[in-house]
Each structure stands twice: as C-alpha cells, then as structure tokens.
Amino acid sequence: MKRYLGLGLLLILIVNVFIISGALYNRSAEPLYTLELSEREFNKAYSYAVDSENSGKTIELRRANYRRTNSFFGGVLSAEQLAGFGLSIDSLDQKRGETEYYSVKNISVFVAVEFAGDSYERNLEEARVKILEIQEKPDSFSKYELKSAKENYDDLLNSSSRLYYIDAHQSDEHLAKKYSNNTNIFLLKGRLGLSYNKKKMAYIINYVDKNVEGMLLTNTQGKILPADTLEYDSSTKFRATMHVGKRYETWISDIKLVNQ
C-alpha cells in the first residue's frame, strides 16, 4: 500500500512540475500580446485551493455570444478550412454511421480572437439598424420587439463581451501572417470540436477551449475583486491587464477597480 501511495505522490509531483515549467516557459520572454480588458470580457470567478500565494479565484475569457451565419464559427466549413485542421471530407467519411450527425474527436488548433474590432462594430451597427427599422414601421412590429431591440443594443454597447472568435488553424504561423496587419487580433491555443452529416457537410460543434481554463489570481488580485464580481447582476467594474505568452496561454498581471 505504501508503495502505491508513494507512486501516486510521485506522479502528482511530476504533473505539478510539468505544469509549473510550462507556465514559466510561457512567460519566459516578452508577451506576444498585451490587452487591457474589462469585466465585460471575463466569466465568473471560481474557487479552488488557497495557499500563501494564490487567492483560490480564477477568471476565464468570455467570448461574444453573437454568431453570423456566414462566420467561420457556426457555419458550414469549406474544404480549405478543413485542410487547415489537417482534415478532409474523405477522412471524416471514414467514420460515418447510421445517425444524422457524427462527431469528430477534438483537435488541437490555434484560434484568432478579435477584440473590439470589425466583428463587434458590425454587430453593434446591425443592432442599431434594427431599432431604426422597427421605429420606421411601428405597425409591423410589437412594442416588445422594440423593447427587445433597444435592450440588445444597450447590452452590446455597455455590457457584452467584445471578444470574437473569427478563425482557427493548426498553424500559428499561418494565422499570424494572415492577420499581421490587424492590431485588434491576437492568437490563443485551444481545441476544436467538429461534426459532419450524411451530406458530407462539416460544422463546428463547439468553440475553441482557450486552454487557459482559469487564469489564477494572486492573493493581492483576488482581494481587489468583491465576492459578487462577475455574477450576472454584479455592478462591479474593473480593468485587467492580460498577457499572452510563448505558448499562446494567458495570465493576468494587474487588476484595478473602476470608480463609478
């Protein structure tokens, strides 16, 4: 029994060393990207084990909920896009069965994320135009539809995340070159799930997991944020400096509350 206990502890130690060394390597040079984000771009903090350095709180990136039918995520994938993941319709077809949809094992990718760029501005403009459309033809819409349109616009303007996942590829160099002239776009490492149907049409079935499933806050950072921070009805406003390192993983270096 002692032998197995010792092996278990050794395995835990090895895993922890691997994780720590990976984090150190990620931060071993100047960050690839540095962004100033607000509470709009983060999900609720979760509690984990607390120690002398860590607060036990983590925060996660929150992507925009908006999906365009012709966007990269959510629509039918072209052969070229599949090739970017090292896949083809023929390779997917080998796994066909009798059901309507078939899932494919998640694959490692890099994702291009746009912050407060064209995707956000386009979304905001469409919401504004929708209000004008309803106001110009009041007989064709209900009061509820107008109220809903105004709330949607207000939410986009003041509350919703401005992070949009716009592209993904197995090569970070491919994405870096493709978006080299766009300062609103940065890259993250993650995983991607795919699905395809009997008509051999491939779809994204889940969004890229940032592979930063919790940016652990230090004790100092954790104490800055009140307990209700990032709750749905929280009124706490803050700014956070986030960096993306050599492994395309993230960490928080600074958090400040915003006076309201």
N, C-alpha and C positions, 0 to 999 in steps of 0.2 A: 504493500500500500504506500509506504514511504517513497518507494522508487517511483511510482506513478505520480505521486504528489510532486516530487522533485522535477520530473519531466514536464509536468503541467506548468509549474512555476517558471521553468527554463523557457518553455515555449512562449509564455506571456512576456517574459523579459525580452526575448528575441523580437517578438512582434512590436513591442514598445520601442525598442532600439531602432527598428526599421522605420517606424512612423516618425520618430524624432529626427532621424537622419534625413528622411525625405523632406520634412519641414525645414530643416536647416539648409539643405541644398536649394530648396525653393526660394529661400531668402538670402542666398549667398552672394548675390550681385544686386546691382541697381534694378528696381522693379521694371518689368516690361511696360506696365501701365499703372497709373495712379489716378483714382477718381474720387471726387467729392460727391458723396451721395447723401440722401436724406432718409428720414423714416419711411418715405414712400417706397423705397427700393428694398425694404427688408421685411421678412416674415417674423412671426413671434419668436421671442427668445425661449429656449428650452433649458431645463435644469439638469445638470449632470453632477458628478462628484466634485466637491470643492476641496481645494488644497491651498497651500500658502501663497501660490501664485495665481491660480485660476479662480474666477468668480463662480464657476459652475453654470454660466449662461453662454449660450451661443446664439448667433443671429444668422439667418440664411437669406440669400438673394431672393427677391420676389420679382418674377417676370410679369410683363403686362399680359392681361387676360385676352386682349383683342387678337382675333385671328382673321386674316384676309383670305378669301377663298383661293386667291392666286399667289399666296405667300409660299415660301419654301416649306414652312412647317404647317401641316394640316391638309395640304393639297396632294394631288397625285404626283409621284416622283417620275422624272424623266429617266431615260437610260443613262444619260450623262451624270445625273445626280446620284443614281445608284452606283455608277462606276466610281464616283468619289468616295464611296464607302467600301470599295473593293468587292462589290456585288453586281449581279446581273439578274435579269428576269429568269434566265435559264437556271441559274444557281438556286433561285427561290423556288422554281418549279419542281425541283427535285424533292421538295418537302411537302408537296400537295397531298391533301387527304380528301375526305368527303364533306367537310364542313365548308361554310361560306367563306370564312376568313381564316388565315393561318398566320400565326405569329412567328417571328424570327428572333433568335437569341440576340440580346443586346450586343452592340458592337462599340468599341472604343472610337471616339471621334474628338475633334476639336470643334467648338461652336463659336460663331461670330455673334457678338452681342452688341446691339446699338443702344446707346444711352442718349435720350433726349435729342434724337436725330430726325431724319426724314420720316421714319415709320410713325413716331409719336406725333409729329406735326401733321401728317396726313390723317391720322386717326382723329386728332383734335379738330381739324378742318371739316371732316366728314360729319362730326357731331354737331358742329356749328351750323353747317348747311342743312342738316336735318331739322333743326329748330326753325330756321327760316322757311323751309318747305311747309312745315305744319302751320306756321303763322300766316303764310300766304294763302293757304287753303284750309281754313278752320272747319269748314263743313265736311271735309273729307277725313278728319282725324278727331279723336275724342280728347277731352281735357286730360285724361290720364296719359295719353300718348305724348301730349305736350309737356306735362309734368315730368314724365319719364325721360324725355329727350333733354330737358333742362338739367335734370339731376345727373344724367350721364355726362353731359358737357362739363358740369361743375366738378364732378368726380375726376374726370380726365385732367382738368385744369389744375386742381388743387390736391388730389389725394392719390390717384392711381400711380402705379409704378411706370417709370419711363424707360424700362429695360425691355428691349425687344430682341428675341432670338431670330435672326434673319438668315443664317446659313450654317452649314456644318460640312466637315470633310475629314478624311483620315489624315490629311497632311496639314500641319500647322503652317508650313511654308507656303502652301497653295493659298490659304486664306489670308495670310499676312501680305502676300503680294497682291492679291485681288483687292484688298481694302486698304492698301498702303496710303492712299490719298484721303482717307476718311478718318478724321481725328475723333469722331463720335463712336467708332467701333473698336472693340477690344476682343481678345480671344480667351476662352476658357477650355479646360479639359473636361470631358464628360463621357457619358454613354448614351446610346440612342437605340430605341426600340422600333422595329419595323413590322408592318403587316402587309399581306397581299391577298387578293381574292381570286376567284376562278377565272376572271377575265384578265388575269395577269397584270393587274394594276397595283402598284405598290404605294403604301401610305406610311406616314409617320404615326405610330400608335402611342408614343409618349415623348415628352420633351426631354431634352438633354439634362441629365442629372449633373449639376455643376461639379461634382466630385469634391465639393467643399461643403459637405453636408452639415456644416456648423463651423462658423468662424468663432472659435473660442475667445471669449473676452477675458482680459486680465481682471484682477480684483478691482483695480482702480477704474477700469472702464465699466465693469459691472455695477459699481456703486453709483455711477453717474446716472444710469437709467432707472427710473422708478419701476416698481413691480408691475404696473399695468402697461408698461411700454410695449408697443406692437400688438396690443389687444385690438380687436376690431373697432371699439369705441374709444380708444385711447386718444387723449388730446396732447400727448407729449410730442414735442417737435425737437428733432436733433439733427446734427450733421455728423457724418462718419467719413474718415479718410480710409479708403480701401486700396490695397495694392495687389497686383497680380505678378507672381514671381516666375522663375525659370521653368517651373513645372506647370505653368498656367493654372496654379491654385492661388487662392486668395487669403489675405489676412487683414485685420483692422489695426491701424496704428494710432488712431485718435478718434475720440467721440466727444462732442460738445452739445450741450442743450442749447436750444434757440429760444431767446426771450420772445414772448408773445405779447 
